[in-house]
Amino acid sequence: MADIIPFPNPVPHPAMDAHNLNVAGGPSLDQEMDKMLQARASIRKVLDDLDRLNGQLTQLVLER
């Protein structure tokens, strides 16, 4: 199974970021977090599918 290696990312101060995003008219932190969680779930699904397909391909090769 493939591993997700987290990218080193400093955690920003939430109050400052929320203020900056709201002042700039950007999305709220909750919306950004939702997008990141959805993207992570999508990546995890793709990696799981790749692992499953790799297992099936390995089985086919071994059966020959």
PDB file of N, CA, C and O in Angstrom, chain B, residues numbered from 101:
ATOM      1  N   MET B 101       0.834  -1.175   0.000  1.00  0.00           N
ATOM      2  CA  MET B 101       0.000   0.000   0.000  1.00  0.00           C
ATOM      3  C   MET B 101       0.882   1.243   0.000  1.00  0.00           C
ATOM      4  O   MET B 101       1.905   1.282   0.684  1.00  0.00           O
ATOM      5  N   ALA B 102       0.497   2.236  -0.751  1.00  0.00           N
ATOM      6  CA  ALA B 102       1.261   3.473  -0.830  1.00  0.00           C
ATOM      7  C   ALA B 102       1.048   4.302   0.433  1.00  0.00           C
ATOM      8  O   ALA B 102      -0.026   4.294   1.035  1.00  0.00           O
ATOM      9  N   ASP B 103       2.094   5.011   0.810  1.00  0.00           N
ATOM     10  CA  ASP B 103       2.009   5.887   1.975  1.00  0.00           C
ATOM     11  C   ASP B 103       1.912   7.323   1.525  1.00  0.00           C
ATOM     12  O   ASP B 103       2.522   7.714   0.529  1.00  0.00           O
ATOM     13  N   ILE B 104       1.149   8.107   2.253  1.00  0.00           N
ATOM     14  CA  ILE B 104       1.089   9.545   2.007  1.00  0.00           C
ATOM     15  C   ILE B 104       2.123  10.190   2.915  1.00  0.00           C
ATOM     16  O   ILE B 104       2.070  10.048   4.137  1.00  0.00           O
ATOM     17  N   ILE B 105       3.057  10.897   2.308  1.00  0.00           N
ATOM     18  CA  ILE B 105       4.084  11.570   3.078  1.00  0.00           C
ATOM     19  C   ILE B 105       3.642  13.019   3.259  1.00  0.00           C
ATOM     20  O   ILE B 105       3.525  13.759   2.283  1.00  0.00           O
ATOM     21  N   PRO B 106       3.395  13.426   4.510  1.00  0.00           N
ATOM     22  CA  PRO B 106       2.928  14.797   4.713  1.00  0.00           C
ATOM     23  C   PRO B 106       4.008  15.808   4.349  1.00  0.00           C
ATOM     24  O   PRO B 106       5.187  15.609   4.638  1.00  0.00           O
ATOM     25  N   PHE B 107       3.594  16.869   3.724  1.00  0.00           N
ATOM     26  CA  PHE B 107       4.493  17.937   3.359  1.00  0.00           C
ATOM     27  C   PHE B 107       4.723  18.811   4.586  1.00  0.00           C
ATOM     28  O   PHE B 107       3.763  19.218   5.241  1.00  0.00           O
ATOM     29  N   PRO B 108       5.975  19.104   4.906  1.00  0.00           N
ATOM     30  CA  PRO B 108       6.206  19.937   6.091  1.00  0.00           C
ATOM     31  C   PRO B 108       5.585  21.310   5.889  1.00  0.00           C
ATOM     32  O   PRO B 108       5.969  22.056   4.988  1.00  0.00           O
ATOM     33  N   ASN B 109       4.642  21.623   6.722  1.00  0.00           N
ATOM     34  CA  ASN B 109       3.894  22.862   6.571  1.00  0.00           C
ATOM     35  C   ASN B 109       3.651  23.454   7.947  1.00  0.00           C
ATOM     36  O   ASN B 109       2.970  22.842   8.769  1.00  0.00           O
ATOM     37  N   PRO B 110       4.192  24.631   8.213  1.00  0.00           N
ATOM     38  CA  PRO B 110       3.946  25.228   9.529  1.00  0.00           C
ATOM     39  C   PRO B 110       2.470  25.549   9.700  1.00  0.00           C
ATOM     40  O   PRO B 110       1.796  25.960   8.755  1.00  0.00           O
ATOM     41  N   VAL B 111       1.982  25.359  10.906  1.00  0.00           N
ATOM     42  CA  VAL B 111       0.580  25.636  11.191  1.00  0.00           C
ATOM     43  C   VAL B 111       0.422  27.123  11.421  1.00  0.00           C
ATOM     44  O   VAL B 111       1.045  27.673  12.329  1.00  0.00           O
ATOM     45  N   PRO B 112      -0.407  27.796  10.610  1.00  0.00           N
ATOM     46  CA  PRO B 112      -0.586  29.238  10.771  1.00  0.00           C
ATOM     47  C   PRO B 112      -1.442  29.553  11.993  1.00  0.00           C
ATOM     48  O   PRO B 112      -2.170  28.700  12.501  1.00  0.00           O
ATOM     49  N   HIS B 113      -1.341  30.768  12.439  1.00  0.00           N
ATOM     50  CA  HIS B 113      -2.168  31.223  13.561  1.00  0.00           C
ATOM     51  C   HIS B 113      -3.594  31.392  13.042  1.00  0.00           C
ATOM     52  O   HIS B 113      -3.814  32.211  12.150  1.00  0.00           O
ATOM     53  N   PRO B 114      -4.580  30.641  13.571  1.00  0.00           N
ATOM     54  CA  PRO B 114      -5.946  30.654  13.033  1.00  0.00           C
ATOM     55  C   PRO B 114      -6.620  32.019  13.061  1.00  0.00           C
ATOM     56  O   PRO B 114      -7.304  32.379  12.103  1.00  0.00           O
ATOM     57  N   ALA B 115      -6.449  32.776  14.114  1.00  0.00           N
ATOM     58  CA  ALA B 115      -7.135  34.071  14.208  1.00  0.00           C
ATOM     59  C   ALA B 115      -6.639  35.025  13.133  1.00  0.00           C
ATOM     60  O   ALA B 115      -7.432  35.749  12.531  1.00  0.00           O
ATOM     61  N   MET B 116      -5.335  35.031  12.887  1.00  0.00           N
ATOM     62  CA  MET B 116      -4.781  35.923  11.870  1.00  0.00           C
ATOM     63  C   MET B 116      -5.242  35.513  10.485  1.00  0.00           C
ATOM     64  O   MET B 116      -5.628  36.363   9.683  1.00  0.00           O
ATOM     65  N   ASP B 117      -5.207  34.214  10.192  1.00  0.00           N
ATOM     66  CA  ASP B 117      -5.623  33.748   8.871  1.00  0.00           C
ATOM     67  C   ASP B 117      -7.101  33.998   8.631  1.00  0.00           C
ATOM     68  O   ASP B 117      -7.486  34.424   7.542  1.00  0.00           O
ATOM     69  N   ALA B 118      -7.933  33.743   9.626  1.00  0.00           N
ATOM     70  CA  ALA B 118      -9.370  33.979   9.468  1.00  0.00           C
ATOM     71  C   ALA B 118      -9.618  35.448   9.193  1.00  0.00           C
ATOM     72  O   ALA B 118     -10.437  35.794   8.341  1.00  0.00           O
ATOM     73  N   HIS B 119      -8.922  36.308   9.902  1.00  0.00           N
ATOM     74  CA  HIS B 119      -9.088  37.741   9.688  1.00  0.00           C
ATOM     75  C   HIS B 119      -8.634  38.128   8.285  1.00  0.00           C
ATOM     76  O   HIS B 119      -9.329  38.869   7.589  1.00  0.00           O
ATOM     77  N   ASN B 120      -7.471  37.629   7.868  1.00  0.00           N
ATOM     78  CA  ASN B 120      -6.943  37.969   6.547  1.00  0.00           C
ATOM     79  C   ASN B 120      -7.842  37.469   5.433  1.00  0.00           C
ATOM     80  O   ASN B 120      -8.058  38.181   4.452  1.00  0.00           O
ATOM     81  N   LEU B 121      -8.367  36.267   5.562  1.00  0.00           N
ATOM     82  CA  LEU B 121      -9.234  35.714   4.517  1.00  0.00           C
ATOM     83  C   LEU B 121     -10.552  36.467   4.444  1.00  0.00           C
ATOM     84  O   LEU B 121     -11.039  36.764   3.353  1.00  0.00           O
ATOM     85  N   ASN B 122     -11.131  36.777   5.597  1.00  0.00           N
ATOM     86  CA  ASN B 122     -12.414  37.470   5.597  1.00  0.00           C
ATOM     87  C   ASN B 122     -12.272  38.897   5.107  1.00  0.00           C
ATOM     88  O   ASN B 122     -13.155  39.390   4.404  1.00  0.00           O
ATOM     89  N   VAL B 123     -11.186  39.578   5.455  1.00  0.00           N
ATOM     90  CA  VAL B 123     -10.967  40.937   4.996  1.00  0.00           C
ATOM     91  C   VAL B 123     -10.771  40.956   3.491  1.00  0.00           C
ATOM     92  O   VAL B 123     -11.280  41.843   2.806  1.00  0.00           O
ATOM     93  N   ALA B 124     -10.042  39.988   2.976  1.00  0.00           N
ATOM     94  CA  ALA B 124      -9.763  39.931   1.548  1.00  0.00           C
ATOM     95  C   ALA B 124     -10.956  39.421   0.746  1.00  0.00           C
ATOM     96  O   ALA B 124     -10.909  39.399  -0.484  1.00  0.00           O
ATOM     97  N   GLY B 125     -12.023  39.011   1.426  1.00  0.00           N
ATOM     98  CA  GLY B 125     -13.187  38.491   0.720  1.00  0.00           C
ATOM     99  C   GLY B 125     -12.990  37.063   0.263  1.00  0.00           C
ATOM    100  O   GLY B 125     -13.748  36.568  -0.571  1.00  0.00           O
ATOM    101  N   GLY B 126     -11.980  36.394   0.798  1.00  0.00           N
ATOM    102  CA  GLY B 126     -11.691  35.016   0.424  1.00  0.00           C
ATOM    103  C   GLY B 126     -12.565  34.043   1.178  1.00  0.00           C
ATOM    104  O   GLY B 126     -13.376  34.452   2.009  1.00  0.00           O
ATOM    105  N   PRO B 127     -12.413  32.766   0.903  1.00  0.00           N
ATOM    106  CA  PRO B 127     -13.206  31.739   1.582  1.00  0.00           C
ATOM    107  C   PRO B 127     -12.828  31.642   3.053  1.00  0.00           C
ATOM    108  O   PRO B 127     -11.716  32.000   3.441  1.00  0.00           O
ATOM    109  N   SER B 128     -13.740  31.167   3.852  1.00  0.00           N
ATOM    110  CA  SER B 128     -13.471  31.016   5.277  1.00  0.00           C
ATOM    111  C   SER B 128     -12.547  29.829   5.503  1.00  0.00           C
ATOM    112  O   SER B 128     -12.354  28.999   4.615  1.00  0.00           O
ATOM    113  N   LEU B 129     -11.979  29.757   6.698  1.00  0.00           N
ATOM    114  CA  LEU B 129     -11.095  28.638   7.027  1.00  0.00           C
ATOM    115  C   LEU B 129     -11.838  27.315   6.971  1.00  0.00           C
ATOM    116  O   LEU B 129     -11.269  26.301   6.567  1.00  0.00           O
ATOM    117  N   ASP B 130     -13.110  27.314   7.374  1.00  0.00           N
ATOM    118  CA  ASP B 130     -13.890  26.072   7.328  1.00  0.00           C
ATOM    119  C   ASP B 130     -14.026  25.568   5.902  1.00  0.00           C
ATOM    120  O   ASP B 130     -13.911  24.367   5.656  1.00  0.00           O
ATOM    121  N   GLN B 131     -14.269  26.466   4.962  1.00  0.00           N
ATOM    122  CA  GLN B 131     -14.394  26.063   3.562  1.00  0.00           C
ATOM    123  C   GLN B 131     -13.071  25.527   3.037  1.00  0.00           C
ATOM    124  O   GLN B 131     -13.046  24.532   2.314  1.00  0.00           O
ATOM    125  N   GLU B 132     -11.973  26.182   3.398  1.00  0.00           N
ATOM    126  CA  GLU B 132     -10.654  25.716   2.964  1.00  0.00           C
ATOM    127  C   GLU B 132     -10.349  24.341   3.556  1.00  0.00           C
ATOM    128  O   GLU B 132      -9.821  23.466   2.869  1.00  0.00           O
ATOM    129  N   MET B 133     -10.682  24.155   4.830  1.00  0.00           N
ATOM    130  CA  MET B 133     -10.440  22.865   5.485  1.00  0.00           C
ATOM    131  C   MET B 133     -11.282  21.783   4.824  1.00  0.00           C
ATOM    132  O   MET B 133     -10.799  20.674   4.598  1.00  0.00           O
ATOM    133  N   ASP B 134     -12.537  22.095   4.513  1.00  0.00           N
ATOM    134  CA  ASP B 134     -13.405  21.127   3.831  1.00  0.00           C
ATOM    135  C   ASP B 134     -12.810  20.718   2.488  1.00  0.00           C
ATOM    136  O   ASP B 134     -12.804  19.538   2.136  1.00  0.00           O
ATOM    137  N   LYS B 135     -12.311  21.700   1.742  1.00  0.00           N
ATOM    138  CA  LYS B 135     -11.708  21.400   0.440  1.00  0.00           C
ATOM    139  C   LYS B 135     -10.483  20.503   0.600  1.00  0.00           C
ATOM    140  O   LYS B 135     -10.291  19.558  -0.165  1.00  0.00           O
ATOM    141  N   MET B 136      -9.658  20.806   1.599  1.00  0.00           N
ATOM    142  CA  MET B 136      -8.457  19.997   1.813  1.00  0.00           C
ATOM    143  C   MET B 136      -8.822  18.580   2.233  1.00  0.00           C
ATOM    144  O   MET B 136      -8.186  17.624   1.789  1.00  0.00           O
ATOM    145  N   LEU B 137      -9.833  18.429   3.081  1.00  0.00           N
ATOM    146  CA  LEU B 137     -10.251  17.100   3.512  1.00  0.00           C
ATOM    147  C   LEU B 137     -10.853  16.308   2.360  1.00  0.00           C
ATOM    148  O   LEU B 137     -10.630  15.103   2.251  1.00  0.00           O
ATOM    149  N   GLN B 138     -11.619  16.984   1.495  1.00  0.00           N
ATOM    150  CA  GLN B 138     -12.180  16.310   0.324  1.00  0.00           C
ATOM    151  C   GLN B 138     -11.070  15.877  -0.628  1.00  0.00           C
ATOM    152  O   GLN B 138     -11.113  14.776  -1.178  1.00  0.00           O
ATOM    153  N   ALA B 139     -10.081  16.739  -0.821  1.00  0.00           N
ATOM    154  CA  ALA B 139      -8.962  16.397  -1.699  1.00  0.00           C
ATOM    155  C   ALA B 139      -8.185  15.219  -1.125  1.00  0.00           C
ATOM    156  O   ALA B 139      -7.777  14.320  -1.861  1.00  0.00           O
ATOM    157  N   ARG B 140      -7.981  15.224   0.189  1.00  0.00           N
ATOM    158  CA  ARG B 140      -7.248  14.123   0.825  1.00  0.00           C
ATOM    159  C   ARG B 140      -8.009  12.810   0.679  1.00  0.00           C
ATOM    160  O   ARG B 140      -7.409  11.764   0.430  1.00  0.00           O
ATOM    161  N   ALA B 141      -9.337  12.867   0.836  1.00  0.00           N
ATOM    162  CA  ALA B 141     -10.151  11.664   0.681  1.00  0.00           C
ATOM    163  C   ALA B 141     -10.075  11.152  -0.759  1.00  0.00           C
ATOM    164  O   ALA B 141     -10.008   9.945  -0.992  1.00  0.00           O
ATOM    165  N   SER B 142     -10.086  12.070  -1.716  1.00  0.00           N
ATOM    166  CA  SER B 142      -9.981  11.670  -3.123  1.00  0.00           C
ATOM    167  C   SER B 142      -8.633  11.029  -3.418  1.00  0.00           C
ATOM    168  O   SER B 142      -8.557  10.023  -4.124  1.00  0.00           O
ATOM    169  N   ILE B 143      -7.577  11.611  -2.879  1.00  0.00           N
ATOM    170  CA  ILE B 143      -6.239  11.048  -3.072  1.00  0.00           C
ATOM    171  C   ILE B 143      -6.158   9.668  -2.443  1.00  0.00           C
ATOM    172  O   ILE B 143      -5.609   8.745  -3.044  1.00  0.00           O
ATOM    173  N   ARG B 144      -6.698   9.515  -1.241  1.00  0.00           N
ATOM    174  CA  ARG B 144      -6.679   8.217  -0.554  1.00  0.00           C
ATOM    175  C   ARG B 144      -7.422   7.176  -1.380  1.00  0.00           C
ATOM    176  O   ARG B 144      -6.970   6.035  -1.482  1.00  0.00           O
ATOM    177  N   LYS B 145      -8.574   7.554  -1.981  1.00  0.00           N
ATOM    178  CA  LYS B 145      -9.354   6.627  -2.798  1.00  0.00           C
ATOM    179  C   LYS B 145      -8.550   6.186  -4.023  1.00  0.00           C
ATOM    180  O   LYS B 145      -8.535   5.005  -4.368  1.00  0.00           O
ATOM    181  N   VAL B 146      -7.889   7.131  -4.670  1.00  0.00           N
ATOM    182  CA  VAL B 146      -7.074   6.798  -5.841  1.00  0.00           C
ATOM    183  C   VAL B 146      -5.936   5.864  -5.453  1.00  0.00           C
ATOM    184  O   VAL B 146      -5.665   4.891  -6.158  1.00  0.00           O
ATOM    185  N   LEU B 147      -5.264   6.149  -4.334  1.00  0.00           N
ATOM    186  CA  LEU B 147      -4.170   5.284  -3.891  1.00  0.00           C
ATOM    187  C   LEU B 147      -4.674   3.884  -3.553  1.00  0.00           C
ATOM    188  O   LEU B 147      -4.015   2.893  -3.868  1.00  0.00           O
ATOM    189  N   ASP B 148      -5.830   3.801  -2.917  1.00  0.00           N
ATOM    190  CA  ASP B 148      -6.408   2.489  -2.607  1.00  0.00           C
ATOM    191  C   ASP B 148      -6.749   1.725  -3.879  1.00  0.00           C
ATOM    192  O   ASP B 148      -6.515   0.520  -3.965  1.00  0.00           O
ATOM    193  N   ASP B 149      -7.307   2.430  -4.872  1.00  0.00           N
ATOM    194  CA  ASP B 149      -7.625   1.791  -6.155  1.00  0.00           C
ATOM    195  C   ASP B 149      -6.348   1.302  -6.844  1.00  0.00           C
ATOM    196  O   ASP B 149      -6.326   0.207  -7.407  1.00  0.00           O
ATOM    197  N   LEU B 150      -5.292   2.106  -6.800  1.00  0.00           N
ATOM    198  CA  LEU B 150      -4.025   1.691  -7.403  1.00  0.00           C
ATOM    199  C   LEU B 150      -3.457   0.458  -6.710  1.00  0.00           C
ATOM    200  O   LEU B 150      -2.947  -0.447  -7.371  1.00  0.00           O
ATOM    201  N   ASP B 151      -3.542   0.418  -5.389  1.00  0.00           N
ATOM    202  CA  ASP B 151      -3.079  -0.758  -4.651  1.00  0.00           C
ATOM    203  C   ASP B 151      -3.880  -1.996  -5.032  1.00  0.00           C
ATOM    204  O   ASP B 151      -3.318  -3.075  -5.215  1.00  0.00           O
ATOM    205  N   ARG B 152      -5.200  -1.834  -5.150  1.00  0.00           N
ATOM    206  CA  ARG B 152      -6.060  -2.961  -5.520  1.00  0.00           C
ATOM    207  C   ARG B 152      -5.709  -3.463  -6.919  1.00  0.00           C
ATOM    208  O   ARG B 152      -5.578  -4.667  -7.139  1.00  0.00           O
ATOM    209  N   LEU B 153      -5.558  -2.532  -7.862  1.00  0.00           N
ATOM    210  CA  LEU B 153      -5.222  -2.916  -9.234  1.00  0.00           C
ATOM    211  C   LEU B 153      -3.834  -3.547  -9.319  1.00  0.00           C
ATOM    212  O   LEU B 153      -3.619  -4.490 -10.081  1.00  0.00           O
ATOM    213  N   ASN B 154      -2.900  -3.024  -8.538  1.00  0.00           N
ATOM    214  CA  ASN B 154      -1.562  -3.607  -8.508  1.00  0.00           C
ATOM    215  C   ASN B 154      -1.615  -5.042  -7.994  1.00  0.00           C
ATOM    216  O   ASN B 154      -0.922  -5.916  -8.515  1.00  0.00           O
ATOM    217  N   GLY B 155      -2.433  -5.285  -6.976  1.00  0.00           N
ATOM    218  CA  GLY B 155      -2.595  -6.637  -6.457  1.00  0.00           C
ATOM    219  C   GLY B 155      -3.181  -7.570  -7.497  1.00  0.00           C
ATOM    220  O   GLY B 155      -2.743  -8.712  -7.631  1.00  0.00           O
ATOM    221  N   GLN B 156      -4.180  -7.082  -8.241  1.00  0.00           N
ATOM    222  CA  GLN B 156      -4.793  -7.912  -9.285  1.00  0.00           C
ATOM    223  C   GLN B 156      -3.795  -8.206 -10.403  1.00  0.00           C
ATOM    224  O   GLN B 156      -3.740  -9.322 -10.920  1.00  0.00           O
ATOM    225  N   LEU B 157      -3.019  -7.208 -10.765  1.00  0.00           N
ATOM    226  CA  LEU B 157      -2.015  -7.407 -11.823  1.00  0.00           C
ATOM    227  C   LEU B 157      -0.945  -8.399 -11.382  1.00  0.00           C
ATOM    228  O   LEU B 157      -0.502  -9.233 -12.171  1.00  0.00           O
ATOM    229  N   THR B 158      -0.535  -8.309 -10.132  1.00  0.00           N
ATOM    230  CA  THR B 158       0.454  -9.243  -9.602  1.00  0.00           C
ATOM    231  C   THR B 158      -0.089 -10.666  -9.659  1.00  0.00           C
ATOM    232  O   THR B 158       0.630 -11.592 -10.034  1.00  0.00           O
ATOM    233  N   GLN B 159      -1.353 -10.844  -9.288  1.00  0.00           N
ATOM    234  CA  GLN B 159      -1.982 -12.167  -9.332  1.00  0.00           C
ATOM    235  C   GLN B 159      -1.995 -12.715 -10.750  1.00  0.00           C
ATOM    236  O   GLN B 159      -1.698 -13.890 -10.967  1.00  0.00           O
ATOM    237  N   LEU B 160      -2.340 -11.865 -11.722  1.00  0.00           N
ATOM    238  CA  LEU B 160      -2.368 -12.304 -13.114  1.00  0.00           C
ATOM    239  C   LEU B 160      -0.994 -12.742 -13.595  1.00  0.00           C
ATOM    240  O   LEU B 160      -0.867 -13.744 -14.299  1.00  0.00           O
ATOM    241  N   VAL B 161       0.030 -11.995 -13.218  1.00  0.00           N
ATOM    242  CA  VAL B 161       1.395 -12.325 -13.632  1.00  0.00           C
ATOM    243  C   VAL B 161       1.831 -13.641 -13.007  1.00  0.00           C
ATOM    244  O   VAL B 161       2.473 -14.464 -13.660  1.00  0.00           O
ATOM    245  N   LEU B 162       1.479 -13.838 -11.729  1.00  0.00           N
ATOM    246  CA  LEU B 162       1.880 -15.069 -11.044  1.00  0.00           C
ATOM    247  C   LEU B 162       1.156 -16.291 -11.581  1.00  0.00           C
ATOM    248  O   LEU B 162       1.681 -17.402 -11.504  1.00  0.00           O
ATOM    249  N   GLU B 163      -0.037 -16.108 -12.122  1.00  0.00           N
ATOM    250  CA  GLU B 163      -0.806 -17.232 -12.669  1.00  0.00           C
ATOM    251  C   GLU B 163      -0.257 -17.731 -13.981  1.00  0.00           C
ATOM    252  O   GLU B 163      -0.579 -18.848 -14.386  1.00  0.00           O
ATOM    253  N   ARG B 164       0.546 -16.962 -14.653  1.00  0.00           N
ATOM    254  CA  ARG B 164       1.091 -17.363 -15.962  1.00  0.00           C
ATOM    255  C   ARG B 164       2.093 -18.410 -15.839  1.00  0.00           C
ATOM    256  O   ARG B 164       2.646 -18.857 -16.844  1.00  0.00           O
TER     257      ARG B 164
END
